[in-house]
Amino acid sequence: MNVCFEKAGEICGARGYDLLNREGQVIPMGVGNASLSGNAYGYQGQAFAYSGAFNSKSIMVRCRD
């Protein structure tokens, strides 16, 4: 987020800027997969699961006149 504020400062310069909107959210994600195979002599299976999240942030600024 600091990089965004620095970039806004570079673009707007000495005029400065106003913060119009600031948002952030945690976006969960999960993936799962399982398989089972077999025949008359036995079965074999495997499973895979992953769970986590990432953080998304954004700002909207307007340079002052």
N, CA, C and O of each residue as an XYZ file, in Angstrom:
260
protein
N       0.822     -1.178      0.000
C       0.000      0.000      0.000
C       0.880      1.261      0.000
O       0.541      2.268     -0.623
N       1.998      1.188      0.699
C       2.894      2.348      0.741
C       3.412      2.712     -0.643
O       3.602      3.890     -0.943
N       3.641      1.718     -1.482
C       4.110      1.966     -2.843
C       3.067      2.785     -3.610
O       3.418      3.678     -4.380
N       1.802      2.481     -3.399
C       0.724      3.226     -4.077
C       0.707      4.684     -3.634
O       0.562      5.583     -4.462
N       0.856      4.923     -2.333
C       0.877      6.299     -1.845
C       2.099      7.056     -2.374
O       2.003      8.236     -2.713
N       3.233      6.382     -2.442
C       4.437      7.021     -2.999
C       4.225      7.381     -4.468
O       4.617      8.467     -4.897
N       3.616      6.496     -5.237
C       3.364      6.748     -6.652
C       2.403      7.916     -6.827
O       2.591      8.749     -7.714
N       1.366      7.981     -5.981
C       0.433      9.113     -6.033
C       1.177     10.414     -5.752
O       0.906     11.433     -6.387
N       2.108     10.385     -4.808
C       2.906     11.570     -4.511
C       3.779     11.985     -5.681
O       3.941     13.177     -5.943
N       4.346     11.008     -6.390
C       5.162     11.304     -7.576
C       4.311     11.933     -8.679
O       4.720     12.914     -9.301
N       3.141     11.373     -8.916
C       2.281     11.842    -10.004
C       1.718     13.234     -9.707
O       1.712     14.102    -10.580
N       1.247     13.446     -8.479
C       0.585     14.710     -8.146
C       1.575     15.801     -7.735
O       1.254     16.987     -7.812
N       2.751     15.418     -7.309
C       3.774     16.400     -6.962
C       3.383     17.296     -5.801
O       2.739     16.855     -4.849
N       3.782     18.565     -5.890
C       3.569     19.522     -4.806
C       2.094     19.844     -4.576
O       1.722     20.307     -3.498
N       1.250     19.600     -5.586
C      -0.191     19.863     -5.420
C      -0.803     18.961     -4.360
O      -1.761     19.350     -3.692
N      -0.263     17.772     -4.201
C      -0.815     16.811     -3.255
C      -2.010     16.080     -3.850
O      -2.348     16.274     -5.018
N      -2.632     15.257     -3.059
C      -3.772     14.475     -3.543
C      -4.758     14.230     -2.407
O      -4.417     14.334     -1.228
N      -5.973     13.905     -2.786
C      -7.017     13.524     -1.845
C      -7.302     12.040     -2.015
O      -7.368     11.542     -3.139
N      -7.468     11.342     -0.919
C      -7.813      9.924     -0.942
C      -9.325      9.802     -1.108
O     -10.084     10.213     -0.231
N      -9.756      9.240     -2.224
C     -11.187      9.108     -2.518
C     -11.758      7.790     -2.016
O     -12.900      7.748     -1.559
N     -10.992      6.729     -2.093
C     -11.498      5.423     -1.715
C     -10.334      4.527     -1.317
O      -9.260      4.567     -1.917
N     -10.571      3.730     -0.305
C      -9.558      2.767      0.150
C     -10.303      1.491      0.519
O     -11.187      1.502      1.375
N      -9.939      0.399     -0.131
C     -10.608     -0.875      0.090
C      -9.591     -1.969      0.346
O      -8.441     -1.898     -0.089
N     -10.042     -2.963      1.051
C      -9.214     -4.137      1.280
C     -10.098     -5.301      1.661
O     -11.113     -5.135      2.337
N      -9.707     -6.465      1.227
C     -10.464     -7.660      1.570
C      -9.566     -8.885      1.528
O      -8.578     -8.926      0.796
N      -9.924     -9.869      2.318
C      -9.255    -11.160      2.293
C     -10.085    -12.072      1.414
O     -11.278    -12.259      1.654
N      -9.459    -12.637      0.400
C     -10.156    -13.495     -0.552
C      -9.737    -14.942     -0.287
O      -8.595    -15.318     -0.551
N     -10.667    -15.756      0.239
C     -10.306    -17.146      0.510
C     -10.218    -17.955     -0.768
O     -10.884    -17.651     -1.757
N      -9.402    -18.975     -0.738
C      -9.315    -19.875     -1.875
C      -9.086    -21.281     -1.349
O      -8.476    -21.470     -0.296
N      -9.567    -22.238     -2.069
C      -9.390    -23.624     -1.679
C      -9.464    -24.519     -2.902
O     -10.234    -24.256     -3.826
N      -8.685    -25.547     -2.908
C      -8.655    -26.496     -4.017
C      -8.652    -27.889     -3.410
O      -7.939    -28.150     -2.442
N      -9.438    -28.766     -3.972
C      -9.455    -30.140     -3.501
C      -9.571    -31.103     -4.664
O     -10.172    -30.781     -5.690
N      -9.001    -32.276     -4.506
C      -9.059    -33.281     -5.558
C      -8.933    -34.650     -4.884
O      -8.112    -34.833     -3.985
N      -9.727    -35.580     -5.310
C      -9.643    -36.935     -4.783
C      -9.921    -37.913     -5.907
O     -10.682    -37.619     -6.829
N      -9.297    -39.078     -5.823
C      -9.554    -40.114     -6.816
C      -9.500    -41.477     -6.139
O      -8.783    -41.675     -5.159
N     -10.259    -42.393     -6.673
C     -10.303    -43.754     -6.162
C     -10.393    -44.692     -7.359
O     -11.222    -44.503     -8.250
N      -9.552    -45.682     -7.368
C      -9.601    -46.668     -8.445
C      -9.424    -48.045     -7.836
O      -8.854    -48.193     -6.754
N      -9.900    -49.015     -8.518
C      -9.754    -50.357     -7.981
C     -10.272    -51.420     -8.935
O     -10.802    -51.137    -10.010
N     -10.094    -52.650     -8.492
C     -10.591    -53.801     -9.234
C     -10.967    -54.879     -8.220
O     -11.124    -54.587     -7.034
N     -11.108    -56.087     -8.666
C     -11.527    -57.177     -7.785
C     -10.497    -57.492     -6.707
O     -10.830    -58.150     -5.721
N      -9.240    -57.034     -6.871
C      -8.179    -57.374     -5.935
C      -7.894    -56.271     -4.908
O      -7.148    -56.495     -3.955
N      -8.467    -55.112     -5.089
C      -8.237    -54.058     -4.113
C      -8.530    -52.686     -4.674
O      -8.864    -52.523     -5.848
N      -8.398    -51.715     -3.809
C      -8.667    -50.319     -4.167
C      -7.468    -49.456     -3.802
O      -6.713    -49.758     -2.877
N      -7.320    -48.387     -4.547
C      -6.256    -47.432     -4.265
C      -6.848    -46.038     -4.404
O      -7.598    -45.772     -5.344
N      -6.523    -45.161     -3.490
C      -7.061    -43.803     -3.555
C      -6.023    -42.789     -3.139
O      -5.029    -43.118     -2.493
N      -6.265    -41.568     -3.515
C      -5.406    -40.472     -3.100
C      -6.241    -39.206     -3.002
O      -7.265    -39.068     -3.672
N      -5.796    -38.295     -2.168
C      -6.520    -37.038     -1.976
C      -5.520    -35.902     -1.844
O      -4.408    -36.089     -1.349
N      -5.921    -34.745     -2.286
C      -5.104    -33.535     -2.207
C      -6.020    -32.388     -1.817
O      -7.107    -32.247     -2.375
N      -5.599    -31.579     -0.879
C      -6.399    -30.402     -0.488
C      -5.449    -29.257     -0.166
O      -4.383    -29.460      0.415
N      -5.846    -28.069     -0.546
C      -5.080    -26.860     -0.241
C      -6.072    -25.776      0.154
O      -7.110    -25.615     -0.488
N      -5.763    -25.057      1.177
C      -6.637    -23.977      1.613
C      -5.770    -22.784      1.985
O      -4.665    -22.956      2.499
N      -6.254    -21.591      1.733
C      -5.505    -20.390      2.070
C      -6.286    -19.160      1.676
O      -7.487    -19.231      1.418
N      -5.607    -18.037      1.629
C      -6.250    -16.776      1.283
C      -5.181    -15.793      0.841
O      -4.001    -15.963      1.148
N      -5.605    -14.758      0.114
C      -4.699    -13.657     -0.169
C      -5.423    -12.352      0.119
O      -6.652    -12.289      0.106
N      -4.649    -11.328      0.378
C      -5.173    -10.042      0.784
C      -5.130     -9.092     -0.404
O      -4.074     -8.903     -1.008
N      -6.253     -8.500     -0.741
C      -6.349     -7.575     -1.868
C      -6.619     -6.175     -1.331
O      -7.507     -5.990     -0.499
N      -5.863     -5.195     -1.797
C      -6.048     -3.815     -1.362
C      -6.003     -2.892     -2.571
O      -5.292     -3.161     -3.539
N      -6.768     -1.798     -2.513
C      -6.732     -0.817     -3.579
C      -7.047      0.561     -3.019
O      -7.727      0.690     -2.001
N      -6.550      1.580     -3.689
C      -6.865      2.967     -3.319
C      -7.220      3.734     -4.588
O      -6.823      3.370     -5.695
N      -7.982      4.810     -4.389
C      -8.276      5.733     -5.494
C      -7.973      7.134     -4.972
O      -8.490      7.554     -3.937
N      -7.128      7.842     -5.707
C      -6.751      9.205     -5.309
C      -7.055     10.168     -6.441
O      -7.192      9.775     -7.599
N      -7.156     11.454     -6.074
C      -7.347     12.515     -7.062
C      -6.366     13.632     -6.733
O      -6.309     14.114     -5.601
N      -5.589     14.040     -7.750
C      -4.655     15.142     -7.553
C      -5.442     16.420     -7.295
O      -6.475     16.668     -7.917
N      -4.940     17.214     -6.377
C      -5.571     18.501     -6.086
C      -5.277     19.492     -7.193
O      -4.254     19.395     -7.871
N      -6.165     20.436     -7.371
C      -5.980     21.485     -8.404
C      -4.935     22.495     -8.011
O      -4.667     23.431     -8.765
